[in-house]
């Protein structure tokens, strides 16, 4: 297959982070970029600026909260669906699916779930179960497919600097981790962990308590590949330099490189 770089980035407010987003697109040139936490209604989405940077886009916004988008370099992504099957009553903009560069991309912003226990955690688990059901269909559809986004799950203790102050957080609860593991048992490949099975790789550093300077991070942004795509995995990583920029998001972009000959 042709070489592709696909990335996911929780932008944490596209209006305030637009200069940082455009600089990242210019410097790293991902072929596909999935964005989360736009925190902007559709009529406030900076479509003109993104198109001027060479990217077609589809997006599902929401004032002040949530919001997801899929960008494709030198191409127009074809929207497939908004929202998950089984979540038709959901008013939060958290899932967008589109075809771009020959890949079916599901961009997601999974609910945080805090505080737990409580209705927010119940909503997280309901949303996750609907994702699991839809992911089963995506995985087996016979086309190259990828799930990318902020899953708000720390899969294992290797994915966090220290568990002690996070033990009651929804991101580390056994139910959250079990849902993520369920996706992997369907056959999805966690690209970063597949290539770096023993390394501490982080994608999120809280603004508080000097987490960035101390590299006290979490890995909660993931790219999962189906069986048609995983044999073409060449590389993966985190553009951590973005987190060090002025007015940065508390997340850094995560990416995979695909292409070349099929690998076992």
Buried (B, 14 or more C-beta within 10 A) or exposed (E): BEEBBBBBBBBBBBEEBBEBBBBBBEEBBBBBBBBBBBBBEBEBBBBEBBEEBBBBBBBBBBBEBBBBBBBBBEBEBBBBEBBBEBBEEBEBBBBBBBBBBEBBBBBBBBBBBBEBEEEBBEBBBBBBBBBBEBBBEBBBEEEBBBBBBBBBBBBBEBBBBEEEEBEEBBBBBEBBBEBBEBBEEBBBBBBBBBBEEEEEBBBBBEEEEEBBEEEBBBBBBBBBBBBBBBBBBBEBBBBBEBBEBEEBBBBBBBBBBBBEEEEE
